Amino acid sequence: MYDKDVLVQNQVGLHARPATFFIQKANEFKSSIWVEKDERRVNAKSLLGVLSLGIVGGTKIRIIADGTDDKAAVDSLVDLVESGFAE
């Protein structure tokens, strides 16, 4: 299991379009991946789950993965979040 905290950079947070990019990236990995905000944890491969967290800009989230490619999955998703989803 591997996890890392990241600060959401883009102003509007993980609304529909960035959340879709996030989920597409998460689905490239075999590991189980979760996003955690304020003690709530959801499946990072679920659009409704990610949107239900209501992640806005400036929010700190934790990305957690467990599986054969867990470190690569977390690092890749952290990079995506830190890039601001090219917005």
Secondary structure, DSSP 8 states (H G I E B T S, - for coil): -EEEEEE--STT-S-HHHHHHHHHHHTTSSSEEEEEETTEEEETT-HHHHHHT---TT-EEEEEEESTTHHHHHHHHHHHHHTGGG-
